[in-house]
Amino acid sequence: MSKSQISKVGIIGSGTMGIGIAQVATTSGCDVFLYDANSWQTEKSLLGLKSTLNKLVEKQKIAQEKADEIFGKIKFCTEISELKDCDLVIEAIIENADIKKKVFAELESFVSENCIISSNTSSISITSLSADLKKPERFIGIHFFNPAPLMPLVEVIPGLLTKEDLAKEIYDLMKSWGKVPVIAKDIPGFIVNRIARPFYGEALRIAEENIATPEQIDDAMRTLGNFRMGPFELMDLIGIDVNFAVTTTVYKDYFYDAKYKPSLLQQRMAEAKLLGRKTGKGFYDYSENGQKPIPEKDENLYQQIFMRIISMLINEAVEAKRLKIASDEDIELAMQKGVNYPKGLLSWGKEIGYQKVSEMLQNLYEEYQEERYRQSPLLRKL
Ligand SMILES: NC(=O)c1ccc[n+]([C@@H]2O[C@H](COP(=O)([O-])OP(=O)(O)OC[C@H]3O[C@@H](n4cnc5c(N)ncnc54)[C@H](O)[C@@H]3O)[C@@H](O)[C@H]2O)c1
């Protein structure tokens, strides 16, 4: 099937990602069949989309006709079987392998032989998700970033059983949808979610150790690193549960590598359902009267926070380069177009000085005596 033949797109899960992907697909002219196990979620998401589109019209970013067209192309499905005629199905439900596999098995019982089945999973192995399908060769990872209509990057991830030409076909389709696709290897966290782990993990650790508050850490990363959002602001946007699930999966799938060890603080937040913006409260309070605490500025502390987190990130990018997880260009592009980093991490490492980065990690390693601060063998050679 060529990209031009993909006109009916099924989306399973109408939460944060599903509704965003629906907007991307209908903006490109596709008809979307949107299904969620909780129909109230679809109703809520459609209301949200309507208000987003209204704002775009008010700001004269799109015409009223285009807004109506985008909205009108989404069919609200109350039964999953209504996706039976789709050319492509993108799953965006809860980050749980068993639940996803159940949905794929059901889907395969009624879609056509040629229907492409894909997952928007952030971290679960594409190969494992495809393994029990009758036709695993039609399965592929299509990983959008949050918010899907705004973030250009899409990681296209063929699994071991995916047929050879499918990655190229989806790559072309994503380009035609106005996205910036990169092809990633089916390894835990793919490109972005592997390299970006320390952005959250190290920030959580600094907060857990009472070295700084979340608002100080966010402020340090925004002011010294020019990141558009700090780690805690971003976790609140992504969803604490989703971010925690990704970290846990990456940790387990790298055979419990200490570098990716999840945070207890984040686990408690997820248990308490303080999930961020979607529940109105996470690290920050998003309720009507909620106010963001004003950070107590401290230049030395900010420098220490920034250097600690950026060094961990650069180390991950260097390790990804060493392992050829993607080309150098795609490693740079992925972090900028997927999570809005102001620069590529490899060029950032050069700018700061790889030696300085290596010294920072060595100091942390000596202080904590933990594998978490292990350096990529390539870092010292650069
Ligand atoms: N949030 C992000 O930043 C982000 C970014 C990229 C990828 N992802 C991935 O996208 C997927 C969805 O994440 P999200 O943030 O949109 O989650 P979400 O919690 O906002 O939405 C998930 C939706 O799936 C529905 N659902 C759960 N089980 C279902 C089932 N069996 N059948 C049908 N619907 C079901 C839920 O009702 C919910 O509406 C996950 O795999 C996540 O890892 C998330």
PDBQT file of the ligand as one rigid body, heavy atoms in Angstrom, charges set to zero:
ROOT
HETATM    1  N1  LIG A 401       1.833  11.482  26.867  1.00  0.00    +0.000 N 
HETATM    2  C1  LIG A 401       2.930  11.568  26.135  1.00  0.00    +0.000 C 
HETATM    3  O1  LIG A 401       3.693  12.532  26.227  1.00  0.00    +0.000 OA
HETATM    4  C2  LIG A 401       3.252  10.492  25.141  1.00  0.00    +0.000 A 
HETATM    5  C3  LIG A 401       4.149  10.782  24.103  1.00  0.00    +0.000 A 
HETATM    6  C4  LIG A 401       4.412   9.812  23.137  1.00  0.00    +0.000 A 
HETATM    7  C5  LIG A 401       3.824   8.572  23.253  1.00  0.00    +0.000 A 
HETATM    8  N2  LIG A 401       2.975   8.298  24.285  1.00  0.00    +0.000 N 
HETATM    9  C6  LIG A 401       2.367   6.960  24.337  1.00  0.00    +0.000 C 
HETATM   10  O2  LIG A 401       1.058   7.050  23.808  1.00  0.00    +0.000 OA
HETATM   11  C7  LIG A 401       0.192   6.129  24.483  1.00  0.00    +0.000 C 
HETATM   12  C8  LIG A 401      -0.974   6.886  25.077  1.00  0.00    +0.000 C 
HETATM   13  O3  LIG A 401      -0.504   7.863  25.971  1.00  0.00    +0.000 OA
HETATM   14  P1  LIG A 401      -1.411   9.102  26.428  1.00  0.00    +0.000 P 
HETATM   15  O4  LIG A 401      -0.509  10.054  27.092  1.00  0.00    +0.000 OA
HETATM   16  O5  LIG A 401      -2.266   9.539  25.308  1.00  0.00    +0.000 OA
HETATM   17  O6  LIG A 401      -2.322   8.380  27.556  1.00  0.00    +0.000 OA
HETATM   18  P2  LIG A 401      -3.722   8.869  28.149  1.00  0.00    +0.000 P 
HETATM   19  O7  LIG A 401      -3.805   8.276  29.504  1.00  0.00    +0.000 OA
HETATM   20  O8  LIG A 401      -3.906  10.332  27.980  1.00  0.00    +0.000 OA
HETATM   21  O9  LIG A 401      -4.792   8.148  27.178  1.00  0.00    +0.000 OA
HETATM   22  C9  LIG A 401      -4.906   6.755  27.048  1.00  0.00    +0.000 C 
HETATM   23  C10 LIG A 401      -6.322   6.418  26.634  1.00  0.00    +0.000 C 
HETATM   24  O10 LIG A 401      -6.403   5.026  26.334  1.00  0.00    +0.000 OA
HETATM   25  C11 LIG A 401      -7.689   4.581  26.759  1.00  0.00    +0.000 C 
HETATM   26  N3  LIG A 401      -7.614   3.132  26.928  1.00  0.00    +0.000 N 
HETATM   27  C12 LIG A 401      -7.008   2.441  27.905  1.00  0.00    +0.000 A 
HETATM   28  N4  LIG A 401      -7.121   1.124  27.687  1.00  0.00    +0.000 NA
HETATM   29  C13 LIG A 401      -7.831   0.979  26.553  1.00  0.00    +0.000 A 
HETATM   30  C14 LIG A 401      -8.258  -0.143  25.793  1.00  0.00    +0.000 A 
HETATM   31  N5  LIG A 401      -8.007  -1.392  26.189  1.00  0.00    +0.000 N 
HETATM   32  N6  LIG A 401      -8.922   0.095  24.642  1.00  0.00    +0.000 NA
HETATM   33  C15 LIG A 401      -9.199   1.343  24.224  1.00  0.00    +0.000 A 
HETATM   34  N7  LIG A 401      -8.820   2.448  24.914  1.00  0.00    +0.000 NA
HETATM   35  C16 LIG A 401      -8.136   2.268  26.057  1.00  0.00    +0.000 A 
HETATM   36  C17 LIG A 401      -7.975   5.342  28.029  1.00  0.00    +0.000 C 
HETATM   37  O11 LIG A 401      -9.356   5.415  28.287  1.00  0.00    +0.000 OA
HETATM   38  C18 LIG A 401      -7.366   6.706  27.711  1.00  0.00    +0.000 C 
HETATM   39  O12 LIG A 401      -8.320   7.591  27.211  1.00  0.00    +0.000 OA
HETATM   40  C19 LIG A 401       1.070   5.381  25.489  1.00  0.00    +0.000 C 
HETATM   41  O13 LIG A 401       1.542   4.211  24.907  1.00  0.00    +0.000 OA
HETATM   42  C20 LIG A 401       2.201   6.369  25.726  1.00  0.00    +0.000 C 
HETATM   43  O14 LIG A 401       3.369   5.730  26.162  1.00  0.00    +0.000 OA
HETATM   44  C21 LIG A 401       2.661   9.252  25.218  1.00  0.00    +0.000 A 
ENDROOT
TORSDOF 0
